[in-house]
């Protein structure tokens, strides 16, 4: 039995451990079996969430020298534990999201810059100093630095200027940071980006034009309230998310024939301005319409008749009757319907 277990453990290349704690005398103790983990000699990808692994857990991870992808989301890692994390120089991807590492903790990662291509530090209390450190990680192709605006830290347009030095970066999530128009100007210098998320970044109308890029195929500009429609000039877009934009969706959205995913939730569009144009986007597979009450039965029926490739549809709070909801459930291609 032990031999069989060893053989099985040697075949494991990816491991995810979710929230797995027990309460004992009001203290959280981890239940992770590190000895078993370390027997997985071919393990490359190790993700552990909400286990409060602390310094001892980080030391255990250090012993798994074959790892290339580590995610330790929400494990209470601080700048003290980060001094140890810097020894993981062989990693190509690391996700430290929801750990209060701060700018000081991020300094330890500078030792990884030779191989690290993917960095996720969302909700990590990173500020402009941290962005300066990240700007020196020249091998990065993917960066998530979302939601780092707080009382004691803030990613501003100054930090974005540092990040714009990353010439190999193709995917950037800087959402929920108050980078404003000057930050968007810096991002516009990154002509190599193919995916950009600037959701809730306080972008004003006059700076929308700086979002336009020939290579972007994925764009999230939701919750920036007032924008002009210059971003609709990017006909190569495949994914477009516009949740919460208080704009009248223009007719030229029908020109985005390459779109496979569209989110116009809470855009307050009416049937004519929205439905009759969106039905021309025949390649759509995912469509999110929630909180657009004026669409109602007529709009949903029209879309379902024309968008034959839809696999996912969200029509919460769209004023849809029970009869139409029932009919949509019989659509063969529709594998996910949110009502």
C-alpha positions as CSV (number, residue, x, y, z in Angstrom):
1,X,0.0,0.0,0.0
2,X,2.8,2.4,0.9
3,X,4.5,1.6,-2.5
4,X,1.3,2.4,-4.3
5,X,0.9,5.6,-2.5
6,X,4.5,6.6,-3.4
7,X,3.8,5.8,-7.0
8,X,0.7,7.9,-7.0
9,X,2.3,10.9,-5.2
10,X,5.1,10.9,-7.8
11,X,2.5,11.4,-10.6
12,X,1.0,14.5,-9.0
13,X,2.2,17.7,-10.8
14,X,-0.5,20.1,-9.6
15,X,-2.0,20.5,-6.1
16,X,-4.6,22.9,-4.7
17,X,-5.5,23.1,-1.0
18,X,-8.5,25.2,-0.1
19,X,-9.6,26.6,3.2
20,X,-8.8,23.8,5.6
21,X,-8.5,25.0,9.2
22,X,-9.8,23.8,12.6
23,X,-10.7,25.9,15.6
24,X,-9.0,25.0,18.8
25,X,-9.1,27.3,21.9
26,X,-9.9,30.2,19.6
27,X,-6.7,29.7,17.6
28,X,-6.5,28.6,14.0
29,X,-4.2,25.7,13.3
30,X,-3.3,24.5,9.9
31,X,-4.2,20.9,8.9
32,X,-1.9,20.8,5.9
33,X,0.1,17.5,5.8
34,X,3.4,18.9,4.6
35,X,5.2,15.6,4.7
36,X,2.8,14.2,2.1
37,X,3.2,17.3,0.0
38,X,7.0,17.0,0.0
39,X,6.8,13.4,-1.3
40,X,5.3,14.7,-4.5
41,X,8.6,14.9,-6.3
42,X,7.2,16.0,-9.6
43,X,4.9,18.7,-8.1
44,X,5.3,21.9,-10.2
45,X,2.1,23.9,-9.3
46,X,1.2,24.4,-5.6
47,X,-1.8,26.6,-4.7
48,X,-2.9,27.0,-1.0
49,X,-5.7,29.3,0.1
50,X,-6.7,30.6,3.5
51,X,-4.7,28.3,5.7
52,X,-2.7,30.8,7.8
53,X,0.5,28.8,7.0
54,X,2.8,31.4,8.6
55,X,6.6,31.2,8.7
56,X,6.7,27.4,9.2
57,X,4.5,26.9,6.1
58,X,6.8,29.1,4.0
59,X,9.8,27.1,5.2
60,X,8.1,23.9,4.1
61,X,7.4,25.4,0.7
62,X,11.1,26.3,0.4
63,X,12.0,22.7,0.6
64,X,9.9,21.9,-2.5
65,X,12.6,23.2,-4.8
66,X,11.0,21.7,-8.0
67,X,8.0,24.1,-7.8
68,X,7.6,26.7,-10.6
69,X,4.1,28.0,-9.8
70,X,3.1,29.0,-6.2
71,X,-0.1,30.6,-5.0
72,X,-0.5,31.4,-1.3
73,X,-3.6,33.6,-1.4
74,X,-4.9,34.9,2.0
75,X,-2.4,33.1,4.2
76,X,-1.5,36.0,6.5
77,X,1.9,36.4,4.9
78,X,3.6,39.6,6.0
79,X,6.9,41.3,5.1
80,X,8.7,39.0,7.7
81,X,7.7,35.8,5.9
82,X,8.5,37.5,2.6
83,X,12.2,37.6,3.5
84,X,12.1,33.8,3.2
85,X,9.9,33.8,0.0
86,X,12.7,35.7,-1.8
87,X,14.7,32.4,-1.8
88,X,12.3,30.9,-4.3
89,X,14.4,32.1,-7.2
90,X,13.3,29.2,-9.4
91,X,9.6,30.3,-9.6
92,X,8.1,31.5,-12.9
93,X,4.7,32.4,-11.3
94,X,3.7,33.6,-7.8
95,X,0.4,34.8,-6.4
96,X,0.5,36.6,-3.1
97,X,-2.9,38.2,-3.2
98,X,-4.7,39.1,0.0
99,X,-1.5,39.1,2.1
100,X,-0.5,42.4,3.7
101,X,3.1,42.2,2.4
102,X,3.4,45.9,1.6
103,X,6.2,47.6,-0.3
104,X,8.9,46.3,2.1
105,X,7.7,42.7,1.6
106,X,7.8,43.1,-2.2
107,X,11.5,44.0,-2.0
108,X,12.3,40.3,-1.4
109,X,10.8,39.4,-4.7
110,X,13.4,41.4,-6.6
111,X,15.7,38.3,-6.2
112,X,13.3,36.4,-8.4
113,X,13.4,38.7,-11.4
114,X,15.5,36.5,-13.6
115,X,12.8,33.8,-14.1
116,X,9.5,35.3,-12.8
117,X,7.0,35.9,-15.6
118,X,3.7,36.1,-13.7
119,X,3.1,38.1,-10.5
120,X,-0.2,38.6,-8.7
121,X,-0.3,41.0,-5.7
122,X,-3.9,42.1,-5.5
123,X,-5.0,43.5,-2.1
124,X,-1.4,43.5,-0.8
125,X,-1.1,47.1,0.4
126,X,1.3,47.9,-2.4
127,X,2.1,51.5,-3.2
128,X,4.2,53.5,-5.7
129,X,7.5,52.2,-4.1
130,X,6.3,48.7,-4.7
131,X,5.5,49.6,-8.3
132,X,9.1,50.8,-8.7
133,X,10.4,47.4,-7.6
134,X,8.0,45.6,-9.9
135,X,9.2,47.8,-12.8
136,X,12.6,46.2,-12.5
137,X,11.2,42.7,-12.9
138,X,11.9,42.8,-16.6
139,X,10.8,39.3,-17.5
140,X,7.2,39.8,-16.4
141,X,4.6,39.0,-19.0
142,X,1.6,39.0,-16.6
143,X,0.9,41.4,-13.7
144,X,-2.1,41.7,-11.4
145,X,-1.7,44.7,-9.0
146,X,-5.4,45.4,-8.6
147,X,-7.1,46.8,-5.5
148,X,-4.1,48.4,-3.8
149,X,-5.6,51.8,-2.9
150,X,-6.0,52.0,0.9
151,X,-5.3,54.3,3.9
152,X,-1.6,53.4,4.1
153,X,-0.8,52.6,0.5
154,X,-1.8,53.7,-2.9
155,X,-0.9,52.9,-6.5
156,X,-1.1,56.2,-8.4
157,X,-0.1,57.4,-11.8
158,X,3.5,57.6,-10.5
159,X,3.5,53.9,-9.9
160,X,2.0,53.2,-13.3
161,X,4.9,55.0,-14.9
162,X,7.3,52.5,-13.3
163,X,5.2,49.6,-14.4
164,X,5.2,50.9,-18.0
165,X,8.9,50.1,-18.2
166,X,8.0,46.4,-18.4
167,X,8.4,45.9,-22.2
168,X,7.5,42.1,-22.1
169,X,4.3,42.6,-20.2
170,X,1.2,41.5,-22.2
171,X,-1.4,41.1,-19.5
172,X,-2.1,43.9,-16.9
173,X,-4.8,44.1,-14.3
174,X,-4.6,47.4,-12.5
175,X,-8.2,47.7,-11.6
176,X,-9.6,49.5,-8.5
177,X,-6.6,51.8,-8.3
178,X,-7.0,55.6,-8.5
179,X,-4.6,55.9,-11.4
180,X,-6.7,58.6,-13.3
181,X,-5.8,60.0,-16.7
182,X,-2.1,60.4,-16.2
183,X,-1.8,56.7,-15.4
184,X,-3.7,55.8,-18.5
185,X,-1.2,57.9,-20.5
186,X,1.6,55.7,-19.2
187,X,-0.3,52.5,-19.9
188,X,-0.8,53.7,-23.5
189,X,3.0,53.5,-24.0
190,X,2.8,49.7,-23.5
191,X,1.9,48.9,-27.1
192,X,2.6,45.2,-26.5
193,X,-0.4,44.7,-24.2
194,X,-3.1,42.2,-25.3
195,X,-5.1,42.2,-22.1
196,X,-5.9,45.3,-19.9
197,X,-8.2,45.6,-16.9
198,X,-8.8,49.2,-15.7
199,X,-12.1,48.6,-14.0
200,X,-12.9,51.5,-11.5
201,X,-9.7,53.5,-12.1
202,X,-11.3,57.0,-12.2
203,X,-10.7,57.5,-15.9
204,X,-12.5,60.5,-17.3
205,X,-13.8,61.1,-20.8
206,X,-10.9,63.1,-22.2
207,X,-8.5,60.2,-21.5
208,X,-10.5,57.4,-23.1
209,X,-8.6,57.8,-26.4
210,X,-5.4,56.6,-24.7
211,X,-6.9,53.2,-24.2
212,X,-7.0,52.5,-28.0
213,X,-4.3,50.0,-29.1
214,X,-3.8,47.8,-32.1
215,X,-2.9,44.7,-30.1
216,X,-5.5,44.7,-27.3
217,X,-7.9,41.8,-27.5
218,X,-9.3,41.9,-24.0
219,X,-10.4,45.1,-22.2
220,X,-12.3,45.8,-19.0
221,X,-13.2,49.5,-18.6
222,X,-16.2,48.9,-16.3
223,X,-17.3,51.3,-13.6
224,X,-15.4,54.4,-14.9
225,X,-18.8,56.1,-15.2
226,X,-18.3,58.6,-18.1
227,X,-16.2,57.6,-21.1
228,X,-16.5,58.4,-24.8
229,X,-16.8,55.7,-27.4
230,X,-13.2,55.8,-28.9
231,X,-12.4,52.3,-27.4
232,X,-15.0,50.9,-29.9
233,X,-12.5,51.6,-32.7
234,X,-10.6,48.4,-31.7
235,X,-12.3,46.0,-34.0
236,X,-9.9,43.2,-32.9
237,X,-11.4,43.0,-29.4
238,X,-12.5,39.5,-28.4
239,X,-13.5,40.3,-24.8
240,X,-15.1,43.6,-23.7
241,X,-16.4,44.4,-20.3
242,X,-18.3,47.7,-19.7
243,X,-20.2,47.1,-16.5
244,X,-21.6,50.2,-14.9
245,X,-20.8,52.7,-17.7
246,X,-23.4,55.5,-17.7
247,X,-23.2,55.9,-21.4
248,X,-25.5,55.3,-24.3
249,X,-24.0,52.4,-26.1
250,X,-23.4,53.6,-29.7
251,X,-24.5,51.8,-32.8
252,X,-20.9,51.2,-33.8
253,X,-20.6,48.5,-31.2
254,X,-21.9,46.2,-33.9
255,X,-18.6,46.6,-35.7
256,X,-16.8,44.5,-33.1
257,X,-17.5,41.3,-35.0
258,X,-14.7,39.4,-33.3
259,X,-16.2,39.6,-29.8
260,X,-16.8,36.3,-28.0
261,X,-17.6,37.8,-24.6
262,X,-19.5,41.0,-23.7
263,X,-20.5,42.5,-20.4
264,X,-22.8,45.5,-20.4
265,X,-24.3,45.0,-17.0
266,X,-25.8,48.1,-15.4
267,X,-25.3,50.2,-18.5
268,X,-29.0,51.4,-18.5
269,X,-29.4,50.8,-22.2
270,X,-32.8,50.5,-23.8
271,X,-34.0,47.9,-26.4
272,X,-33.2,49.9,-29.5
273,X,-29.8,51.2,-28.5
274,X,-28.6,47.9,-27.3
275,X,-30.4,44.8,-28.5
276,X,-30.7,45.6,-32.2
277,X,-26.9,46.3,-32.4
278,X,-25.7,43.4,-30.1
279,X,-27.7,40.9,-32.1
280,X,-25.2,41.5,-35.0
281,X,-22.3,40.1,-32.9
282,X,-22.8,36.6,-34.1
283,X,-19.6,35.2,-32.5
284,X,-20.7,36.0,-29.0
285,X,-20.5,33.0,-26.6
286,X,-20.8,34.9,-23.3
287,X,-23.2,37.8,-22.7
288,X,-23.8,39.5,-19.4
289,X,-26.9,41.8,-19.3
290,X,-27.8,41.9,-15.6
291,X,-29.4,45.0,-14.2
292,X,-30.7,46.4,-17.5
293,X,-34.4,46.3,-16.7
294,X,-35.6,47.9,-19.9
295,X,-34.4,45.0,-22.1
296,X,-37.4,42.8,-21.0
297,X,-38.8,39.8,-22.9
298,X,-38.7,41.4,-26.4
299,X,-35.0,42.1,-26.2
300,X,-34.0,38.7,-24.7
301,X,-36.0,36.8,-27.3
302,X,-34.5,38.7,-30.1
303,X,-30.9,38.1,-28.9
304,X,-31.6,34.4,-28.3
305,X,-32.8,34.1,-31.9
306,X,-29.8,35.7,-33.5
307,X,-26.9,34.7,-31.2
308,X,-26.7,31.0,-32.0
309,X,-23.3,30.4,-30.4
310,X,-24.2,31.7,-26.9
311,X,-23.1,29.3,-24.1
312,X,-23.5,31.6,-21.2
313,X,-26.1,34.3,-20.5
314,X,-26.8,36.4,-17.5
315,X,-30.1,38.2,-17.4
316,X,-30.6,38.9,-13.8
317,X,-32.9,41.9,-13.1
318,X,-33.7,42.4,-16.7
319,X,-37.5,42.3,-16.3
320,X,-37.9,38.9,-17.9
321,X,-41.1,36.9,-17.5
322,X,-41.3,33.3,-16.3
323,X,-42.4,32.1,-19.7
324,X,-39.3,33.5,-21.4
325,X,-37.0,32.1,-18.7
326,X,-38.6,28.7,-19.2
327,X,-38.0,28.8,-23.0
328,X,-34.4,29.7,-22.6
329,X,-33.7,26.6,-20.5
330,X,-34.4,24.5,-23.6
331,X,-31.7,26.2,-25.7
332,X,-29.2,23.4,-26.6
333,X,-26.1,25.5,-26.7
334,X,-26.8,27.5,-23.6
335,X,-24.9,25.6,-20.8
336,X,-25.0,28.4,-18.2
337,X,-28.1,30.6,-17.6
338,X,-28.2,33.0,-14.7
339,X,-31.7,34.4,-13.9
